[in-house]
Amino acid sequence: MVHLGQKRRGAVQGECYPGIEPIHCAVLSNTKGLYLIMTTNQLDNLDVDISQMRPEFETQLANLVAIPTISSDPRRTADIQRGVEFAAELLANSGFTTRIVSTAGNPVVCGKLIINPSWPTVTFYNHLDVQPVDPSEWQTDPFNLTIKGDRYFGRGTVDDKGPALAILMAVQYVREQNVPLNFTCIWEFEEEVGSAHFEDFIKAEQATLATDSVLVADTVWQAAGRPAISYGLRGLVSFELTLQTGTSDVHSGLAGGVARNPLGELAHIITECYDATTGHVNIPGFYDDVQPVTTAELNGFTASGFSATDFAAVHGFISMRISKDAEVLSRIMTEPSFEVHGLVGGYTGPGVKNIIPPTATAKLSARLVPNQDPVRIFNLIKNFIKERHPDIQMRMVDMCNPYLGETQGPYATAATDATKYAFGIAPVFVREGGSIGSVLTMSKHLKVPIMLLGLGLPEHGYHSVNENFDWLQAAGGIKLFVKYFTEIAKIQRPE
Amino acid sequence: MVHLGQKRRGAVQGECYPGIEPIHCAVLSNTKGLYLIMTTNQLDNLDVDISQMRPEFETQLANLVAIPTISSDPRRTADIQRGVEFAAELLANSGFTTRIVSTAGNPVVCGKLIINPSWPTVTFYNHLDVQPVDPSEWQTDPFNLTIKGDRYFGRGTVDDKGPALAILMAVQYVREQNVPLNFTCIWEFEEEVGSAHFEDFIKAEQATLATDSVLVADTVWQAAGRPAISYGLRGLVSFELTLQTGTSDVHSGLAGGVARNPLGELAHIITECYDATTGHVNIPGFYDDVQPVTTAELNGFTASGFSATDFAAVHGFISMRISKDAEVLSRIMTEPSFEVHGLVGGYTGPGVKNIIPPTATAKLSARLVPNQDPVRIFNLIKNFIKERHPDIQMRMVDMCNPYLGETQGPYATAATDATKYAFGIAPVFVREGGSIGSVLTMSKHLKVPIMLLGLGLPEHGYHSVNENFDWLQAAGGIKLFVKYFTEIAKIQRPE
């Protein structure tokens, strides 16, 4: 078996014209050698082959989008099941041995394509559940794929059904090319609700999931045309604060001034915890374990094509706490944050009803960065609040560690090369502001390098109305994954 | 026409045994004189006569309760109309000339019983609309009067249908006794939604509403057996604060730290405005115009039978900001307060959804005391907030001046005497923590003394589930009003 990348690079390195990528040099400079002819043919064919995949990609994306796999909606259990079965069939049709693995929550679809046990194995992970929708806010039917030119509208198109299909098509392709690689597929159906049972699944299946590396495509570039590889994720600790001071609404004329007001007290506590104007967290020790970011990392972030103005426009922000590109990126990628997500209690209808509510609950979270520990942070917050307000009830809802992956080593190099090959430009290494629990879980239990090669763009509207994906990112993604697979097939296992 | 009170008091004053009321002395000491025989007969008969009114009282209370006149519920428009028509019929059956006066909101039922234009006129005011109900929380059907012993359960029994009936029965009685008094009735159907059109009604009808005094029965004693006459009401300014920083929910992983959080900022603003733990308002100038309360007033309050422990129990408070009886009363009756009624915006479902909401609204109000001006207070609050947070939108929802009525003069004396006569104990003069907009409106436009002779008890559950009234308060109330009418019939008009 010939590994084209090795030969190609060996043959042409050093002959390149400045500013022209080696892969193009290969074609320009030498078309005679057997390996190089193969290389050239494969390169030539790949773009054509990918363009020929388009009808199949669109058909299968439409099939996936048509199943409303909304994991947060208990009424969608049957749709989740339909989605699981369809996904298993899709894998089986690509030659995978598939299993639908039950968990205490939604099943996981697991596929194996083991051609030669001595070859390395790559595990690719996607999730096929989606965010809820409010159809009245959408310009198209969110569960009927609508194609406008190169763009695909529908819930799940970019998060994460489209990228999942792009990987699967790349797998089919390299399989046909006899690239010496085995594949394991993990398709989750609970990512959008916090992957509560994913760790149980990974632990239970650990023996069958031995792998050399993991590929995840569920991240977003900062700008179109500026590929980004995510190597860091923020962690999370989310919690509820509940204060009960009475048993029923009381008219403020009867008791105003004397009755405790749980909404007012929660507002006070929130304000003690953080300065909402600047975002600064006031809890002593909160920032203690934050790992400083290097200048090299920061330079990578700012090279990502990020624009704070575009960022504000994409998210619909009227104003932001800060507005300089580098500062915004650094804040999201490397700094912890504190958020109020909702306050429950009291009157929320039209006008004002003069009642003092008996109880109120604040829904809060903190995003964490390496090396903050969610349990330690939860306890810091809890102690800080409890010291001041002993009758507050505090309940942890969810937690997730921050994550830092590799920016160097053979997988990072393969990812860099594959991205350059597919999109014509070297990727930047960035971090994500969000948390992907499954990445943490796989990192912890599978103990192999994980590459986050996402295809999303800011304009795709992750989690938003009118979510969309596009063929340029899909086609580029297939090309990226084909190249990445061919590259990592050559990586020697550590002794 | 003989005014029994005058003669009785003249004849027997000075002959009383210590601790025994003059009215009883009269019966004990002298039964021969014509006036005194009449007096004694009337006194003897009144209790019997009132006891004979009970079946009619219960029948009509059941009829009134059966009509769900919930003014806050637009689906109850037909019920309001039924209530209006039934009320007009009730007045007509008592000899009143009735009119249903349209307003831009619900109609007002207006009745006149003018026997002799040279006699003084008393105007009695009640409201026949009621608070909404959640039937699942009630132990009985809220719109089917349930009689348990002396107690009447049903929405509106104490607030304000029962007291309205007690006045009407007293009017019928004194009319039969030829007490020289004319009557005007004002029955409102929008009190529970802020009496938005009541001032328009009073202004439009001002010429037909000329009167010598007003009687309102819509207040609550501090304890059973301790009659209280309310002479003060707190004012109110209610408002909404809205902060919009974006256009849609954004995932906190994508923007947390950089995006403004309108809920967090509103919490911050609320905490700047007041200390929710103590209740102290931090806005400069807020307390400037608060009229100091006299020791005599405070002594009256503490003689009301108020118990902070009972107060907490009745309202279901687990704890309060303060707990000493006198301090609690003073706080409610004479001090302004600041309340958060609700915060709208963000995620309020189960668990925590990690979104940053684009907008949030806080529903707030301040209770005011003499001589705070709602408009001045609103502007103080607005300037305080706007200086710190220029992009906040602030909207006034409702306002009502504080009110201080008479504790001396002929009407206060008549009310005191009548209360003593009916309930065997002199009343205390107290203030209410709430606001009754209609009282302010009548005070402003009718320009006559207003007596607030309420019959509610803490255990009656104003505005609460299982609202109730009882025959002892109703019968005592009829007796009180009979006596009050006979007393005020003798008051000379000022030249």
Interface residues (C-beta under 8 A of the other chain):
Chain A: V220 R234 L236 S238 F239 E240 Q244 T245 G246 T247 S248 V250 H251 S252 G253 L254 A255 G256 G257 V258 A259 R260 N261 L263 G264 E265 L266 A267 H268 I270 T271 Y274 D275 A276 T277 G279 F311 H315 G316 F317 I318 S319 M320 R321 I322 V328 R331 I332 E335 P336 S337 F338 E339 V340 H341 G342 L343 V344 G345 G346 Y347 T348 G351 V352 K353 N354 I355 I356 P357 P358 K363 L364 S365 R367 D391 V397 D398 E432 G433 G434 S435 Y462 H463 S464 V465
Chain B: R234 L236 S238 F239 E240 Q244 T245 G246 T247 S248 V250 H251 S252 G253 L254 A255 G256 G257 V258 A259 R260 N261 L263 G264 E265 L266 A267 H268 I270 T271 Y274 D275 A276 T277 G279 F311 H315 G316 F317 I318 S319 M320 R321 I322 V328 R331 I332 E335 P336 S337 F338 E339 V340 H341 G342 L343 V344 G345 G346 Y347 T348 G351 V352 K353 N354 I355 I356 P357 P358 K363 L364 S365 R367 D391 V397 D398 E432 G433 G434 S435 Y462 H463 S464 V465
